[in-house]
Amino acid sequence: MNTNQQRGFFFNVDWIMVFIYLALCTIGWLNIHSAAFDEKHPYFMDTATNYGKQFLYIMVGILVGIIILLLETRFFSTLAPVFYGITMLLLMAVLVVGRNVGGNQAWISLGGGFRLQPSEFAKFSTCLLLARYLSGTNVRVAETKSFLIAASIIVFPMFLIMLQPDAGSTLVFSTLLFVLYREGVSPYFLILEGLFITLFVLTLKLNNLTFIVGGLILLAALIILLFRRNRKLIRVIMLGLAICVAFVFSVKFIYTSILKPHQKVRIDIVLGITKDIKGKGYNVNQSKIAIGSGKMWGRGYMQGTQTKYSFVPEQSTDFIFCTVGEEWGFAGSIVVLGLYLFLVLRIIRIAERQRSPFSRIYAYGVASVIFFHVIINIGMTIGVVPSIGIPLPLISYGGSSLLSFTIMIFVLIKLDSNRMGMIYA
């Protein structure tokens, strides 16, 4: 490595990204301390508590980040298949030796109260391998063969995680469709994905297949009438209609035969089909009360009654945002949301300034995963999406989650720091 390359490490690191990372980790640590405070263990760094363990995870994360910045850039592209293979083996192993927590067999016990969740690291390795494949020579994702291989890279971990079963982590991988779209996949796939979500909700909410199918046929007929001279579009519309109708008829089967009872109840509560604020809807209802009680400026650090008296279960993990809302109020919530928005936009900006297709594709994968986590997690706490149990990046308690996002972000920072010298595919 020459002098210019050595200087590049110090001068090209995106310190804004590093600052946002540290800010979110600190916010998470403080809120975990408030949510899980134990008077017998008041110290922030007491590893007998969740906030003490989180501090340890943050320190390990910073160390891992520094090590990543010291590695050669080619290391990540070259070993992408190895990382992917290891995480897939761990996903298989967790089905055999994993520990069941909350109905999901998703953790491997490491002893001493520490656990490893392979699905968190699978997000990183999938983004990395997807970037490695799509940046390859003569790979055109718009072509059927390339699209199917790219889709297989995404779908394989989804299948293994669904067996745990962990619907939340499974759905995270679906957001990588945006990466394929950025690289040239037809926008029809995004439209179809949006239609599937809409049809799933309408089918369950209205419970009237004749009305929904009739509406789809009428909509298709109107589009064909408007664009009757475009034969290619008409064929696409007809194919899309057939797929959507088949999906509508499959919703009941998916709902009754594939989804678990607790998943069905959560969906029913969000859609207003069932109201159970003292049972399955208790978490979300208490979360909304906590957030609403914070008003503009919040109750103050460690002054939240919902937090202090543990009215909201899982308040340091999946529902950590309600602690922010109650104690920091609307103003504090906006600051946290602003940091996430700035983070995602910064990653997109980094993606677009890359000379290497590998770095650009990987960056979009990271942006997609983080964006999905933030939207779904906060949506859970305010009751607009079903509670599917995914963490708030860098803020929720958990070593696997924090280390996974740390690796994703610092690998991106490393790739970006060497963007001027990185022109290989």
N, C-alpha and C positions, 0 to 999 in steps of 0.2 A: 504494500500500500504506500503510495507516494504522499508527499507533504500536503498537496492540495486535497487529496481524499481524506487525510486525517483532519485537516481544517474543516472539511465539509461536514464531518460529524458534529462539530461544535456550532457551526454557523448555519446549517440547513435544517436543523431540527425545528419542527413547528411547535414553538413554546406555547402558543395559544391553545393548541390541543392538550398539551401537558397540563396547563393551568386549569382547563375545563375538567379534565380527568381528576385532578387533585381536589378541585372544588366540589365535585359531585361525591367523591369518596368521603370528604370531610362532612358534608351535609348528611350523608348516609350514616356515618359513625355517630354523629350527634343525635340524630333521630332514633337510632337503635338504642343508644344510651337512655334516652327519654322513655322509649316504649318498653324496654326490658329492665328498667332500673331496679336494682335490688339493694335495699338499705344495708344488708349484711356485707355487700361487696360494692361500695360506692365508687371505687376508683375506676377511671376510664379504661385502664389497661389490665384489669383483673381478668385473667384468662379463664376464670371459673364462670364467667358470664358471657353472654352473646356479644356485648359491646367490647369486652376484652378480646374475645376471639376475632371479632371483626377488625380490631386494630392490628392484630397479628396478621390477618389476611391482607390488609392494606400494605403493611411493611413488606410482606413477601411479594405482593404485587408490584411494588416499586422496585424491589430487587430484580424481579423477573423482567420488568420493563427496561431497566438499565442493561441487563444481559442481552436482551433483544437488540438494543441499540448498538451493542458492541459486535454483533454477529455480521457476517457478510450478507449482503442483500440476496445473492443467488441462493443462499441456504434455504429460504422459504419456498421458492419455486421448485428447486431440485427435490426437496423432501416432502412436497405436498402429498404425493401418493402414500408415503410412509405414515404421515400424520393421519391421513384419512383411514388407512388400513388399521392403525392402532385403535382409533376411536370406534371403528366399526366392531373390532374384536371386543372392546370394552362394553359396547352396547349389547353384544351377544352374551358376554359373561354376566352382565347384571341380571339377565333373565334367569340365570341359573343360581348365582351366589348372592344376588342383590338383596338389600334390606327393604322391606315394605314399610313405607311411611305415608300415611294419609291415603292408602288405597293404591299407591303407585310403587311398583318394585323398580325404583330408579336409582338407588344409591348402593355403593359398595363401601362397607365399613372399613375404615383404616385404623380403628382402635383409638383410645383416648378421647372418645367423643367426636372424632372427626370422620367425615364421610365424603366420598367422591361421587359426583353426579356426571357420568359420561356424556349425557345428552347436551350438557352445557358446552363441553369442549368439541362436540360433534358439529356445532354451528360454525366454529372457527375452521375446523379442518375441511368442512364442506365448501365454505367460501373460498378457501385456499385452492382446493383441487378444482373447483369450478373455474376459477381464474386461470389455473394452469392449463386446463383443457381448452377453454374458449380462446386463449391467447396463442394456441398452437398454430403451426403453419397449415394452410388450406382448410381450416375449420371455419365453416359458415353456419352459424346457428339457425339461420333461416332455412337451411336445407334439412330435409327430414332426418337423415342419418345423424348429423351433428346435434340436432335438437333432441333426438331420442337418447343419445349418449349423455348430453347435459342434463336432461330430465331424470335419467337413471341415477346420476350422481346425487341429485336432490332427493329423489323418492326413496332410495335404499335406506338412508338413516330414518326417514319418516316412518317407514314400515317397521323397523326395529323398535323405535320409540313408542309407536302405537301399541306394540305388544306389551308394554310395561303395565298398564296403559297410561300414557301421559299425553292427553289430547292437546294441552297447551303448547308443550314443546314441539309436538308434531306440526301444529299450524304455523309455528315460526318459520319453518323451512319453505312454506308456500310463498312467503314474501320474496324469495329469490327469483320468482317469475319476473319481477321488475328488472333484475339484472339481465335476464334473457331478452327482455323488451329493449333495454338500452343497447344491447349488442345486435339487434336486428330482427328479433322475433315479431311477428305480426301483432298489431294492437288488438286484433280480434281475440287473442287469448286473454288479455286483460279484461276486455268487455265480457267475455264468456265467464271469467271468474267472478266478476261483479254480478252478473246475472244469476249465477249459481247461488251466491250468498242471498240475493234478493228473493229468489224463488224458494230457497230453504225457509226463510223467515215467513214469507207469504203463505206457503203451504201449511206450516204449523199454525200460524195465526188465524187464517181464514178457514182452514180445514174444509175446503171446497175445491176438489180437483177439477170439476167441470168448468167452474168459473175461471180458474187460473189457466187451464189449457185453452179455453175459448179466448181469453185475453191475449195469450201468446200468438194464436192463429190470426186474430184480428190485427195485432201489431205487425206481424210478418206480412200480412196482406197489404197493409198500408204502405210499408216500406217498398214492397215489390211494385206497387202501383206508382209510387213516386219515382222509382228508378227502373222502370220496366225495360229500358233499352240497355241496361248494363247486365248482361247475361252472367258474367262472372260473379257480380254481387248477388244476383238472384240465387245462384247455386250455393253461395256461402250462407245466405239467409235461410234457405231451405234446410241445409245441413245443420245450421245452428238451431233451427226450430225443432228438428228431430232430436237433437241432443238434449235440448231444454225440456221437451216433453218427457223424454225417457228419464231425465233427472227428477222431474216433479213426481213421477210415479215411484221413483226409488226412495224418495225422502222418508216415507212412512217406514220402509224397511230399515233404512239407516237409523232412524229415530228409535224404533222399537227393538231392533235386533243387534245393533252395533254399539250404540251409546250406552254407557253405564247409567243405572238409576239416578245417581247423584248428578250426573251431567244433564240428564233430561230435566230434572227438577230445576237446576240452575237456568237452563234455557227457558223453561216455562215461566219462571219468576221474572226474567228480564223482558220477555214478550208480553207479560201481563196475563198469561193464561192461568197462572196460579199465584196466589198471594200467601206467603208463609213467613211473616216477619219474625215469628218466634221459633221457627225451625230452620229450614234450609236457606231462607232469605235473611236470617239474623245478621250474618257478617256484613252483607251489603247495606242493610238498613242502618246498622250501628255506624258503619263507615260514613254513610251520608250524613248522619246526625253529627258525627265528629267534625267533618269538613264544614258543614253549615254553621256549627257553633263557633268556629274560628273567626267568622265575619271578616272584616277588612284587615285587621292587624294581628289577629290571633290572641290566644289566651296567655301566651308567654312560654318560654322554654321550661319544660317539665311541669307546666301548670294545667295541662289538658285533663279534664275529668274523665273523658272516654279513655284516654291513654293511661292515666294514673290508676284507674280502677279496672283496667283490662276488659272493658266492655267489647272491644273488637278483637276476636281471635286472630292469630297470625299477623299481629300488628307490626312486628319488626321484619316480616318477610313480604308476603304478597300484598298486604294492606298497609305498607309503610307510608304511602302517600297521605293517608288520612291523619297520620301524626303531623305531617307537614301542614296540612290544611287546618287542623285544630290549633296547633301551637304557633304557627307562623302566619295563619290567616290567608286571605286572598292575595295579599301583597307577596308573602313568602312563596305561595304556590306559583305565582306568576314568575318569580325569580327562578324557581326550579324548572318550570316549563321553558322559560327563556334560555336557560343553559342548555337544555336538551335540543331546542330548536337551533341554537347557535352551533352546537356540536354536529348535528346532522347536516346543516348547511355548510359548515366548514369541511366536513368529509366530502361532500359533493364537489365543493370547490377544489379540494385536493385531487379528487378523482379526475376532474376535467383538465388539470394542468400536468398530468402525467404523460411522459413520452412512451412509457411501456404499457401495452395493452393489459399485461398481467396485473400491474399495479392499479390501473383504472378499474378493471373488472372486480378486483378484490375490494377496492374502496367502495364501490356500489353495493357489494354484498354486505359489508360492514354497516353501511348506512341503512340498508333495508332491514337488517336484523334489529338494530338499535331502535329504529323508528317504530317497527311493529311492537317491540317490547313496551315502549313508552306509551303508545296509543292504547294498547290492550290493557296494560296494567292500570293505568289511570282510568280508563273506561270501566274497569271492574270496580274500582273504589267508588265511582259515582253512579254505578248501576245502569250503565248504558250498553254494556256487553256482558255476557255470561262470565262468571268467575271460573277461569280455567287454570289458575295457578302458575303464572309466569312472573318472575321477579322484575323489579324496576332497576334498570342497569346502574351498577355501581352504588346504589343507595340501599337496596334490600339486603338484609342479612344473608350471608351464605358465601363460603369460600369458593366453591366451584363456579358460581355465577360471577363473582368479582374477578377471579383469576382468568376466567374465560374472556370476559370483556376487556380485561387488562391486556391480555395477549393479542386480541383482535386489534385494539387501538394502537398498541405500541409497534406491532408489525407494520401497520399502515404508516405510522410516523417514520419508521425506519425506511420503508420503501420510498416514501416521499422525500426523505432527506438525501437520498441518492438519485433523485429523478433525473438530474442532468446527465448522469453517467450511465443510466439504465435504459438501454434502447432495445434490449433483447425481448423476444416475445414472451 
